[in-house]
Amino acid sequence: MKHFLASMHQAGRCAGLVAGLAVGSAGAQILPPNPDPTCTVSQADFNGWFQSQPGPDQAVKAADSINLDTNGNCNFYKWSAQMFLWLTSPATGPYQGNRVLDSQIFYQLDKGNLVRQDNTVPRNLALRATKFGPDGLPIVIDAEGRLREVLPAPKRVGLTAAEGTAPIEIAAVRSTANGTADFLNAQGQQVGSLTPKVSVDMLPQNLGRLAALAPAPRAANDRALAVTDPRQQIADALTAKKVLIEIATRNGSVFMEAGTGRLVSLSPGQAGGDGVLVSQQDAVVFYEVLVNDVYAWYLTGRKTPNGIAPTYDKNNASTFGLFPTTQSDLKAILDFAQAYGGPSSFPDGNALAVEVKMSWVDASTLPNNAQGYITRQASIPVYDRSNSADWIPQGNKVVTVALVGAHIVGSANGHPEMIWATFEHQANAPLATYTYTSGGQTVTVPSNTAGKWTFSADGAKPVYNEELGRYDSDTGQIKAAAPPLPIGPANVLRQKAWGVAADGVPNQEDATPAAAATQVISLNADVRAKLAAAGAGSDPRFNYLLIGATWTLGGGEPNGQYPANPGVNNEIGTSMLTNSTMETFMQGADTSFKSGTNCFDCHGSSGQNPKVKADTFVSHIFGSINPLPLIAQTKGK
């Protein structure tokens, strides 16, 4: 078997991607003509989104999540569109700052703490953190298009080749006839077989989400109490789940399936997670995570004894609780905030709990000095790039950055799993083949990579979405992910153009991929037309597109993408949703539902909550964030 890295450079692996969206003279995504109007917003409702009236740079109100009409997918997409326009609105009235996203109602996540925004200080942006799976482990996509969680083998000199032997340096790995691994030393001699199971020393010191894999604590007098150490129980559970074990060799990493010892090749472009996205202008993409005041005070109340019930215990899934979805939930959060020195009101209260992740790039590297982009000041890392395989951090600098992507996630009426919506700037990247309907007929839009794109070369060909740089969180360095290829720009293609796979039934409402894509396209076209009619065609918000939104039927615990098992799996809406600036390397090798991921593949519920609704485990950050510091209690609780 060829070394797994070789598979990354086989253009034929992406041969099925022969279609995509035409590019205009500016290299921007152009919405296809005359979509069937299957999802539109009435003029009266559109006017009602605004604080005063539609127009350039006019402020938009947050969507009313408490009273969201959950009948029909279109209402979820309209919620998404309004939330983006609100988030990127000029800050007026109770909001202080440049835009709402810069205002004091949002807190930036910084090393486990929530930092209230100060518009007088540039925000710190960071490189991509590891993409995490449902158990909080790094993830990759294997050659069959499946999301797999990964644990590194213990970092030490060499590896124990077999039980009871001394550590031996593994120089290479070869596949046996049955697909398992033989390990070779520097002389090419076989040194044995690695025991294919997860060991306790592979687990991180801070278990985080992994703690949910251990049974909940029992009473001390329970004679049935297991004597097995919880960390060993977690290791055994991960072995049973067949996670991948990453083994470093002189020739790069190889991935072995726990429990079987089978060697697993990765999807083209995958190099083991921690991927760094670099634009065609050699600008690194940086990220930040924000939560609104409702989220921050809800989390603080849940993590304060005698605060908001139930008191959160990261080691007991039955205490994880649900994100707020009702007026009474909001009242409990506000009552707690008022009792502990918080705000007297939430300007965005009806939005409920909101979590935002945004991707930014140095604005000076974009055409026309980033005209047509949402911009702001930020502090970003600077690198010594003299070694094309190892970029070394050299401090920070303050620059103007431009928004290229945004996830907007929020709880809503009957949906504690949260609605997961994503947006991109229209000039980001070309699209793979997709279909939509016009005049009642299905139309295929072929792929066209020609044009000037931020993350793809003019006329790019496969391999797409190739991971060329990896972030080392221990040192802050960016290292080549696929030597001898240098760190640099990849050719990005959005595989599921509008969050919909090219095959299967996408959700409970749309029988075909074309029908599902048309709803998103139709709403984008309708909102743009109404903005243009109001003279807001020059507003930078005009240049961002809703890619899609996903949620679960009835707010239930996510159990799988709808097209994989229609009528059983409950992840609906645009059920194969990714953002090409955030899940660049997680999109899969083609447009099928069997390849790639949806938001809930990583953001699953605990599976141990006795309630039928999805719990706070869907948020990767909820369990790890420290509560806000509290002022002495001013009211009786």
ZALUMZA-40466 format. One record per residue: x, y negated, z negated of N, C-alpha, C, O in turn. Coordinates in steps of 0.1 Angstrom, whole numbers, plus 5000, padded with zeros to 4 digits. Atoms other than C-alpha are relative to their C-alpha. Example, Ala and Ser with C-alpha at 12.3 -4.5 7.8 and 13.67 -1.06 7.14 Angstrom:
BEGIN
500950125000512350454922500949885000501949884993
499150115000513750114929499249894992499749784991
This chain:
BEGIN
500950125000500050005000500949885000501849874992
499350125001501349665008499849924987498749944981
500250085012501949424980498849925001498449875011
501350074999498749254970500149865005499149825011
499950134995500048914979499949995015499449895021
500150004986500249015015498649985006498449935016
501450014996496449035017499649865001498649835008
500550145000496248665012500249935013499649835017
499650074987497748585046499550085012500050055023
500549934989495748815067498849935006497749935000
501150084995493648585088498850085004497650035003
501249924996491448865099499050034989497950064992
500949985011489948895064498949905000497949924994
501050104999488048575072499449995014498849895018
500550004986487148675108498549975001498149935012
501550024999483448665100499649864999498449835002
500450145002483548295094500249935014501349875016
499950064987482948175130499149885002498949845014
501050114998480447895124500049914988500649944978
500150115010479847575104499549875005499149875016
500750134997478747215104500949915008502149905006
499350094991479746975131500549884992499949844982
499450115007481946685120500049875008500249885020
500150124993481446325129501449935001502449994997
498850064998484146075138500849974988502049974988
499350025012484946005102500350134992500950124981
499749875006485246375094499150034989499450104980
501049985011482146365072499050115004498750135016
501049904998479546635068498749925005498349824999
501250064994476546535090498850094997498850215002
501249915002473146665079499450035013499449955022
500549964987471646865107498749925003498049884994
501150084996468846695127498650064997498550194998
501449965001465146715119499750134992499050224997
500449885008464946965091498549994997497949894995
501450005005461447075082499949944987500749974978
500150085013460246845054499450094988498450064983
500549905010459947135029500349954985499750014976
499750065014461346924999500249855002501349815007
499950154999460746544998499449944987498850014979
500550085011460046284972499149895005499549825014
500950104995457046054976500749864998501549844989
499450135001457845684980499749944986500649884980
500350055014456045604947500950064990501349994981
499149935010458045864928501449955002502149934992
498750054998461245744944500249864994501249844988
499950135006460545394934500050014985500749934979
500049985015459845514899501350054994501550044982
498749965005463345664897500849874995501749894987
499250125002464745304896499549924988498349914985
500350095011464845064867499149895005498249844998
500850104995463444794889499450045014498250075015
500449964987463344874926501250065008502350035004
498949944992465345074952500849895007500249785011
499250104993468244884967501550034997501850124989
498649975002472044874968500449964986500049864980
499550025014473744914934498949984990499149914980
501150015009470344934917500150124990500450234994
499949895010470145134884498850095001497750055003
501049895000468345464883499850054986500850064978
500349945013466645614852500450155000500450215010
499849865001467545954839498750085003497650034999
501249914997465146234850499450034986500150054976
500749965012462546324824500050154999499150225004
499849865001463746664815498950074991498650184993
501049955009461146704787498750045007498150145004
501349984993458246684811500250045014499350025023
499749954987459846844841498950095005498650194997
500949904994457247014864500850115005501550095015
499249894995458747354868499350095010499850205013
500649934990456347464894500649975014500449865019
499450024987458247504926501549965000501949884991
498650035000461947494934500449855003501349804998
499750134996461747154950500149904988500949814988
499950095011461146994916501350004992501849904987
498649995006464447124903501049935008501949875003
499150074991466246984933499849854998500849774999
500250145002464546644928500649954986501149844985
499450035013465546654891501549985002502149884997
498650004998469146714903500449875007501349805003
499750124993469146424928499949884991500749794992
500250125008467746174903501150004989501649894986
499050005010470246284877501449955005502149884998
498850054994473146214900500049855002500949784999
500250154998471845874910500149934987500649814986
499950065013471445794873501450004995501949894990
498749985005474845924863501049905006501949845000
499150084992476545714890499549865002500049785009
500650134999474345404885500949904993501749934984
499450115008475745064875499550004986498350024984
500450005014475645044837499349874997499949764998
500750115004472944804827499250024987499150144983
500949985012470644744797500850064989501850004984
499449945012471544984769501450065003502150094993
498849934997474545124788501149895001500949785006
498950095000477944954785501250065008501650175005
498949954992480644994811499849975015498949895019
500150024985481145014849498850075005497950015012
501149924996478745294856499550094988500250094977
500549935012476545514833501050114996501250134984
499149895003479145794835501249944992501950024985
498950065007481645544820499549954986500349904978
500550075012479345424792500150084987500650194987
499849955014479245484755499150114997499350184986
500849895003476545744757500650135003500150245000
499349884997479045994771501250014992501949914989
498749975007481846164753500850095009500350185015
499149924992484846304770500650124991501050094979
499449895008486146654759501549995001502049995012
498550015000489746624749500650094989500550064977
499449915009491546914733499150054989499550054977
500949955009488447044716499249894992498449934984
500750115007487246704703499249925010499549915022
500850094992484546474716500449864998500349814986
499550145001485946124723499049915007498849925019
501050094994483345854728500749905009501849865006
499350084989484145654759500149854996499349794990
499650145002485845314756500349945014501349985019
499850054986485445124789501249915002501649885013
498850084999488444914781501350075001502450025004
498849924999490845204782499950105011498850175012
500149904989491645424813499850144994500550174984
500349875005490345774808501250095004501850075015
499049904997492846064807499350115008498350175004
500549884992492246324835501150114999502350084997
499149895002493846664834499950105013498950095020
500149904990494646944858499050114997498550124985
501049895002492247234863500450094988501550144988
499849905010491947444832499650135007498950135017
500449874995491547814838498550025002497749984993
501449964998488247924853499750124992500450224992
500349895010486548144827498850085005497950035011
501149914997484248444831499150004988499249924979
501049995010481348544809500550034986499949994976
499449975013483648664781501149904997501849924987
499050105003485848364782501450035005502449965001
498749964994488648534802500249935013499249905020
499750044986490348404834499350095010499250215007
500749924989488648524866500749995013501449895016
499650004986489648614901498950075008497950135002
500949934991487748754931500850115007501850085013
499349894994488749094942499750015015498949945021
500149994986489049214978498650045005498250025017
501449974997485449334977499049894997497849904999
500850125002484248984968499450004986498549914984
500650005014483449064931500849924991502049924991
499350075011484248844902500550094990499850184985
499449915009486649014879500749914989501449814992
499350075010487948894845501350074998501550195001
498649965001491648924838500649984987500449874980
499150015012493948984808501450025004501750125011
498649974997497748944811500550114991500150124980
499349915009499849224799500949924991501349814994
499250085010501849124768501349955006502050015014
498950074995504548874776501350044991501450004980
498849965007507849044766501050055010500750055022
499049964990511049164782499650145005499750244997
500449874995509849444804498750044995498049974988
501349945005506849664798500250144995501150215000
500049865004506249984780499450085010498250085013
500549924989505950224808499150124996498350165004
500849895005504450504787500049994985500949944979
500150005014503450564752501350064994501850164998
498849945007506450604729501349975007502450015001
498850034993509050474754500449854997499649774993
499550135002511250164751499649915011499349965022
500450094989510349854771501050015012502250015010
499249994988511649874807499549905009498349885011
500450114991511649594832499450075012500050165018
500749954988509149664860500449915011500049805011
499650094988510649544893499050015011498849915018
500949994989507949674916498950114996499150184987
501149905003504649874917499650055014499549985024
500549944987503450114944498850084997498650134985
501249935002500150284949500250155002500950185012
500049864997499750654946498950045009498149965013
501049954991497550874968498649974995497749955003
501350035006494650824944499749864996498749834990
500250155002495050444942500549954987500449834984
499550055013496650434907501549965003502049965014
498750074999500050274900501250094996501150164986
498749955005503650404899500849874998500849785006
499250115003506050164883501550035003501950144999
498749984996509550124896501049904994500649794991
499050095005512749984881500849935011500549955023
499350074990515249764898500750095010501150055021
499449904991516850074914499050085008499450175016
501049934992513550184929499650134994498950215001
500349875007513250474904498749994993498449884987
501349995007509850574890500350004985501150084980
499850005015509650484853498850034992498850024980
501149955008506250604844498749935004498749845013
501350064998502650504842499649924988499749964977
500550095011501250214821498650064996497750085004
501349965005498350324799499049905004499149795000
501050094995495350174816498949964990497749994993
501050055010493550024786500449874994501649834994
499750135007493249684769500550034986499950104979
499549995014495349664738499749874992499549774998
500350125009494849434708500949895003500649775002
499050114998498049244716499849935013500549835015
500450074988496549144749499049894997498949795005
501050105003493848944732500549874995501649874988
499550135006494248574725499749994985498950064980
500250015015494648474689498749954996498049994987
501350055002491548264691499050075009499150055021
500949914992488848504703499049925008498749975019
501050074993486348244713498850085004498250154995
501249934996483648394734500150154999499250234999
499849855002485248744731499450054987499150174986
500549955013483948754695498650065002498250144994
501449954998480448824709500050155004499050215004
499949864996481749164721500050094988499850214989
500049925012482149284685498649994993498049894994
501349995007479049394666499949894989500949864983
500250105010477549134643500350064986500150174984
499749945013478749164607498850064992497750014994
501149945008476749394584500249974986501349924982
499950025014476049384548501250094994501550194999
498849935006479049494526499650144995500450234995
500449885006476949774511499450105011498950205008
500549924989475949914545501050125003502150105007
499249894999477350264545500450045015501350115017
499749974986477150274583501049905006501349905018
499150104995479549984586501250065006501950155000
498949944993482150064611501349964994501549844990
498750045006485750074599501049955011502049905007
499250054989487149984633500249854999499349784997
499850155000488849644634499349945011499249995022
500850074990486749394653500949975013500349985024
499150024988489749314676500150135008500250125021
499949884992490049674685498750035007498750085018
501349984993486349694692499949925012499349965022
500050094989486749404715500850055011500450065023
499149944990489649564733499450125006499550145019
500649884995487749884737498849965009498650025020
501150054991484749694751500549955013499849975023
499450054988486949524776500550115009500450105022
499649884992488349854787498850065007498850105018
501249944995484849994791499449915012498849965021
500450094989484049684813500950005012500649945022
499049994989487049764835500549865004500649835016
499450124997488549424833501350035007501850145006
498749984994491749374852501149964991501049864983
498850035007495149374836501149955009501450025019
499050064991497649144852501450034995501850014984
498649955004501249284852501049925009500949935021
499050074992504149064862501150095004501650174996
498949934995506849214884500949905007500649785008
499150094993509849064902499449955013499849845018
500650044987507749054933498649934999497949925008
501350065003504748884917499150084992499550194988
500949935008501748994898499250115007499050095019
500949904994499749304904498950024989499049984978
501249995008496349384890499550144999499250205009
500449865003495349714874498750004993498549924983
501349995007491849814864500150084987500550194987
500049935013491449894827499150125001498050115007
500849885001490150244821500250105011499950225010
499849914989491050384855501550005005502050095010
498750014995494550254863500149975015501249975020
500050034986493450174898500649865003500249774996
499550134995495349894916498949935008498349995016
501150074994493049624927500649885008501449805002
499650114992493749384956499149884998497949904996
500950125001492449024955499649965013500149995024
500550064988490448844980501049905006501849854998
499050094994492448645005500049864994498949814991
499950135007493748324989500150004985500449904979
500049995014493548454954501450034995502150115001
498649985005496748444933499950024985500950024978
500149975014495348514898499549894991499749904979
500750115008493448204887501049884997502149885002
499250125003494647864874500349935012501349855013
499750064987494547744910500049854999499149794992
499950144999495547384917499649965014500250015024
500550054987493747204946500849875003500949784995
499350114995495846964966499449955013499150035022
500750054988494346734993501050005012502250035010
499150004988495646705028501049885000501949885007
499050115002497346385017500950024988501549934983
499149965011499246574990499649944986500549934978
500450055013497146434961499450124993498550194998
500549905009496446664932498649964996498449854993
501450035006492746694921500150024985500650124980
500149995014492146624885498650004995497749975003
501449975005489146694863499849944986500749914979
500450035014487246594832498650064997497950085006
501349955004484346714812499449904990500049864981
500750105009481746484796498750074995498250165001
501449975005478646544774499349884996500049784992
500750125005475946294766499850004985500150104978
500250025014474946174732499150114994499350154983
500949905005472046424729500850134998500650194987
499249885001474446714735500949994988501050084980
499050025010477046574712499450014986499950074977
500749995013474646524683499350134997499250174985
500649865002472846854688501150094996500950174986
498949915004476247034687500449974986500750064978
499550035013477246844656499050044989499450094979
501049965009473946914639500050154998499750204987
500049865001474147284647501350054992501250164986
498849955006477747304633500249934986501249944980
500050065013476847114601499150084991497950094994
500949925010475547324571498849914996499049794993
501350075004471947224564499749895010499049805007
500350094989471947034597498850045008497750045003
501149954991469947164627500150155000501150215003
500049855001468947524622499950065014499350015023
499249935010470247774628501549955000502049905010
498650055000473747684616500950095008500850225007
499349924990476147794643501250074994502050024986
498849925004478648074636500550075013499850165018
499549944988480848164665500250155000500350215011
499849865001481248514652498750084999498750204997
501349945002477548584650499049955011498549845010
500750044988475648574683498549974997497949895004
501450035004472248564665499849864996498749814994
500050145004473148214654500249905011500349785009
499650094989473948074688498949905004499249785007
501150104998470547914693499849965014500650005023
500450054986468947744723500349855001500149784992
499950144997469647414739498649944999497650005002
501350075002466847154733499250005013499849975024
500850014988463947164757498749934998497949915007
501350065004461046984739500249874993501349834989
500050135008460146654723500350034986501049954980
499749985014460246814689501550044998502150004988
498649985001463746944696500849875000501749854992
499350134999464846594706499849924987500849864982
500250075013463246454674500950054989501449974981
499149945011465246694652501449955002502149934992
498750054997468446584669500249854996501149824989
500050145003467646214665499949984985500649904979
500150015014466646264629501350034993501749964984
498749965005469946434622501049895002501749854993
499050104997471946164639499749874992500749824986
500350125009470145884620500450024986500849934979
499749975014470746064587501550004998501949994986
498649995001474446084594500849895007501949925012
499250124995475445744607500050005015500849925020
500150004986474545814643499149895006498749804998
500850104994472545604668498650004995498150114990
501450015004469045484659499150055011497950085009
500849954989467845594694501050055010502250015010
499249954989469145774725499449935013498349965016
500550064988468845564757499650105010498750075019
500249894990468845884777499350124993499450234998
500549895008466846094752499250105008499450225007
500949914992464346234778500950095009500450195015
499149914992467346374797500450124993500950224999
499649895009467946614768501550025001502349925003
498649975001471346784766500650005014500250085023
499450014986473646704796501550024998502249964990
498649974999477046844804500549975015499850015024
499650044986479046704834501550035001502350014992
498649984997482246814850500249935014499549955023
499750084988483846584876501450025005502350054997
498749994993486746614901500349875006499549815013
499550134996488846314910501350015008502150105005
498750014993491646224934500549865001499749775001
499450134998494045934938499349925011499449975023
500850074989491945674957500949945011500549925022
499150064990495045524974500350105011500950055022
499749904990495445854994498850015010498950095019
501249984991491945825010499949895010500549785008
500150104989491045635042499349874994498449884985
500650135003490045265039500049974985499149914979
499950035015491245255002498850054993498349994983
501149935007488445494992498749925001497849934992
501350074998485645265005498950115002499250205010
501049904999482445465002500150114989499450214990
499849905011483545654970499649934987499849814986
500150045014482645614933501450004995502150104996
498650025005485945484918500049954986499049904981
499850055013487345404884501550014997502250085004
498649995005490645364865500250124992499350164984
499749885008492245674850501550024999502349975008
498649965002495545804837500250145005499550235000
499849864995496846104856501550044999502349954999
498749965001499946314854500849975013500249975024
499150014989502946254877501050115000501450164990
499149894999505246524890501249985008501249905018
498850004992508746564902499850125010499750245006
500349904990508146744935501250045008501150105019
498849974992511746794946500250155003500750195013
500049854998511347174942498650035005497650024997
501349984994508447274965499350124994498150144997
500649895007507847584944499849974985499250064978
500250035014507847414910500049854998501049784998
500250155003506447064903500049984985499250054978
499850025015507546934869499449874996499649775002
500750125004505446684850501049904995502049934989
499150115003507146344846499249884994499349774998
500850105006504646154824498749975007498350055016
501350034995501445974834500149865007501049785004
500150134994500445674855498549965001497750055002
501450044999497245464856499849965015500549885020
500450034986495645454891498549995001497850024992
501549994997492245414907499850145006500550185015
500349874995490745754913498650005006497749915002
501249994993487845854935499350134997499950234997
500849885003485046094927499850095013499350045023
500249914988485046404951499050114997498450175006
501049895003482746644932499549984986500149924977
500650015014480446674902499050114998498250145006
501149915006478546944883499249924990499849864981
500950065010475546804865499150114994498450185002
500649895006474147054840499149944988499649864980
500950055011471146984817498950094997498350175005
501149925005468547154796498749925004498749805006
501250064996464947094805498850084995499050194990
501249935004461347194798500050155004500050195015
500049854998461347574793501250065006501350185009
498749954994464947604805501249974992502049884995
498850015009467547634777501250055007502350015003
498849964993469847804802500649895008501849905012
499650124993470147464818499950015015500150125020
500050014985469747354854501549975004502049874998
498650024995473147374872500049955014499750025023
500150074987473347124900501549965004502249934995
498750054996476447034921499949915012499149935021
500050104989477346744944501449995005502450014998
498750034994480146664968500049885009498949855014
499950114990481446374988499950065014500450175016
500249944987480446425024501350025008501250105018
498849984993484046405036500950114995502150124999
499149905007485446685014500550115010501750125011
499549884993485546995037498950045009497750015007
501049944991483747165066499350114994499750174983
500849905006481147425061500150135009500350125021
500149874993480847795071498650005007497849915004
501349984994477947915092498849994991498950054980
501250005008474547845079498849995009499049955021
501250024992470947845091499049914992499149904980
501150085006468047605085498850005009498950065020
501250004991464547555100499749855004499849764997
500450134994463447275123498950035010499050125018
501249974992460047265139499550144999498950205008
500449875003459347595123500950115006500650235004
499149904994462247765141501350004992501749904987
498749995006465447895126501149965009501250005021
498950064992468447705138501350044993501550034981
498749975005472047825134501049895003501049845014
499050114998474647555128501450074999501850124989
498749934999478047685139501149924993501049794992
498950075007481247605119500849925010501149965021
499150084992483347325132501049934990500549844983
499050065009486547235113500649885005501549824999
499450124994487446955137499649874992498549864987
500350125006487646615121501049974989501950054986
499150045010489346425093499350034986498349974982
500649965013488646595060501049984989502249974991
499150025012490046535025500750134997501950134992
499549885004490646905019500250115011500350235008
499849904989491047065053500649935012500349815014
499350064988493247005083499050005012498150085013
500850014988491646895116500250135008501350175012
499949884993490747215134500550124993501050214999
499549895008491747445106499550135004498350155008
500449874997491647815111500450094987501150044979
499749925012491748105085501550024999502250025009
500749975013493048175059499549874994500149774994
500650125007490647935041500150034985500350144980
500249995015490547855004501250084994501050154984
498949935005494047984998500749934988500949814988
499450065013495547934963501549995002502250095002
498650024997498947784969500849954987502049964987
499450055013499547634934499350054988498150064988
500649965013499047754899500549914989501649874988
499750085012498847554867500550084989499950184985
499549935011501047674839499649914988500249814985
500550085011499147554808501049984988500949894980
499050015011502147624785501049895003501549824993
499050104997504547384803499549885008500249785008
500650114992502247164824500550005014500149915022
499450004986504147264856498950065009498050135006
500749934989502547354889501050085007502050035012
499149914994504147654904499450075012498250085013
500449934988503947824938499250124996499750214988
500849885003501148084937500250115010499950235007
499949904990502048264969501449995007501449965019
498750024994505848244974500250105012499650215012
499150124999507548184998499249885005499849775007
500850124996504647945007500249904989500049934977
499850105010505247614990498649954994497649985000
501150075005502847424968499549905010500449835016
500550104990500647204990498550025003497850104996
501550004996497247155007499650145006500350205013
500649894994495047445015498949955009498549845009
501250044991492347445042498850064993498550184993
501249965007489147445023498850015009498649925018
501349984993485847575037499050034990499250124982
501049975009482647575018499250125006498550115015
500549884994481547935023498550015000497950045010
501550005001477947905011499649865001499549784991
500150144997477147575028499149924991499449814986
501050075009474047485007499750094988498550094984
500249925012474547724978499350135003498850194994
500949894996472848004998500950105008501650065017
499349904992474348335011499350015013498149985015
500549984987473848415047499050125002498450135012
500849885000472048735039499250014987499549954977
500849985012469448865014498949904998498849805005
501150095004466448694998500649914989500949964978
499350095009467848384980499349984987500049964977
500750035012465148334954498650045001498150105011
501449955001461548404943499149935010498049985012
500950084992460148134966500350005015499449995023
499650004986462148144998500450145005501350204999
499849874995462148455019501350025008501850135009
498850004991465148365040501049904995500749804989
499050105003468448185036499749875006500049765001
500450124992467247935062499049924992499149804991
501050075007464247845041500649944988500249824984
499350065012466347795009500949885004500849784997
499150114996468947585027499249885004499649765002
500850114995466247375043499549914989499449794991
500550095011464847255010501149904996500849794993
498950095004468247115000500349905010500449785008
499750094989468946965034498949905001499149785003
501150094999465446815035500049904990499749784993
500050105010465746645002501249905002501049785000
498950094997469146505011499749905010499949785009
500450094989467846365043498949904996499049795000
501150095005464746225026500549894991500249774992
499550105009466646054998500949905007500849785005
499250094992469145915023499249905008499549785009
500850094992466445775045499349904991499249784996
500650105009464745605015501149904995500749784994
499050095004468045465004500349905011500549785009
499650084988468845335039498849895002499149785005
501150094997465345185042500049884989499449784992
500050105010465944995009501349925001501649844992
498850084998469244855023501250054992502249984990
499049955008471345085002500950105008501650195002
499149924992473245255031501449984997502250074999
498650035003476445085019500350044986501450034981
499849965014475945204983500850135000500550225007
499249885000478745464976499250124997499650235001
500849885003476145694962499450075012499050195012
500649954987474745734997500950115006500450205013
499149914994477845935006500250144993501050224997
499949875008477346224981498850085003497750035004
501149914997475246524989499850104989500750154983
500449895009473346764967500350135008499850155019
499749884994474847104975499050114996498750205003
501049905004472247294955499949994985500649924978
500349995014470947384920499550144997498850205005
500449865004470447714902499550004985500049924977
500549985013468547824871499450144999499650215009
500549875001466848134858498450004999497949904995
501449995001463248244860499549994986500050074977
500550015014461448124829501049974990500849984978
499050035010464748024813500650124993501250114983
499549885005465648384807501550015000502249945007
498649975000469148524800500450045014499850135020
499649964987470948534833500450155002501150204993
499749864999471048884846500550045014500650165018
499549974987472348854882499449925011498349865009
500550084988472048674915498850065006498850195008
501349944995468548714929500250085013499650195013
499949924988469648834964500650144998500450235006
499449865003471549134948499050104996499150224998
501049915004468349274934498749924999498249894988
501250095001465249064943498950064992498650184992
501149965009462449074918500450054987499650074978
499449955013464749204891501049904995500949854983
499150105004467648964890499349864999498449835008
500850125002466548624878500849865002500249764999
499350134997469248364889499549955014499750015024
500850044989467248164914500549865005501549815001
499650124993467247834934501050035010500950135018
498949974991470447814955500950104992501850054985
499549905009471648144940501450045002501950144996
498649974998475248154953500749865000501449835010
499650145000476247804942501449984995501850034984
498750045004479847674941500349865005499549815014
499550134996481647344945501450025006502250084999
498749984993484547334970501149934993502349964996
498950075007486547104947500250064986501250034979
499949945013485947314915500250155000500950214992
499949854998485447674925500650035013500250135020
499349994987487647634956500450155003500150205014
499449874997489247974952499150114995499650234994
500949905005486248154938498850025009497850085005
501249994991483948134968499850135008498850155014
500149884993484648474982500549995014500949885019
499349994987485948585016499149975012499549955023
501050024989482748535036498749944995498749894983
501350065004479148405035499050094994497950054991
501049905005477548725022499849984985500749934978
500250015015476048744987500850104993501050094981
499149905007478349044980501449944998502250004991
498650065001481348814982499849864994499249775000
500050135007481748514958499150004988498850114983
500650015013479948384928498949905000498749835009
501050105004477148184913500449944987501150014979
499650065013477347954883499950104988500750104980
500349915011475848214860500950124999500850204990
499049895001478448474869501049974989501550074983
499050045010480748284846499249954987499649974976
500750065011478148104824498850094996497650054997
501049915005476248404811499649974986500349904979
500450015014474248424779500750124992501350204998
499249905009475548634749499550145002500350235000
500649874999473248924756499650064987499150174986
500349955013472848964719499049924992498749944981
501050095006470348694712498650075000498250125010
501349935000467048844700498949935007497949995010
501050074993465148574718500150035015501150085019
500049974986464148614755500749895008501049915020
499450114993465648274764501550014999502150074990
498650015000469248204773500549914989500049814987
499550085012471348084743501149915004501549905016
499050104998474047824740501350065005502349995009
498849934995476648084751500249975015501349985020
499850044986475947964787501049895002501549885013
499150114999478047664780501450054994501550084983
498749955005481747754778500649914989501449954982
499450105009482547444758499350004986499949954976
500850025012479847464731500750064988500850004977
499449935011481547714709501349954995501749964983
498750045003484947554710500149864996501249814991
499950155003484147184705499849984985499050044978
500250045014484547034671498949904999498749825008
501150095002481546844657500649864998501749844995
499650145002481646464656500249974985499650044976
499850035014482946314624498849934995498249845001
501350055006480046224601500349894990501249904982
500050105010479445914580499250064988498350144990
500749955011478145974545498549995002498049905008
501549994998474546084545499349884994499549844983
500850125004472145794543498550034997497849954992
501449965003468845984542500150144994501050224996
500249865005467746294523499850105012499050065021
500349904990467846604544499350124994499050215002
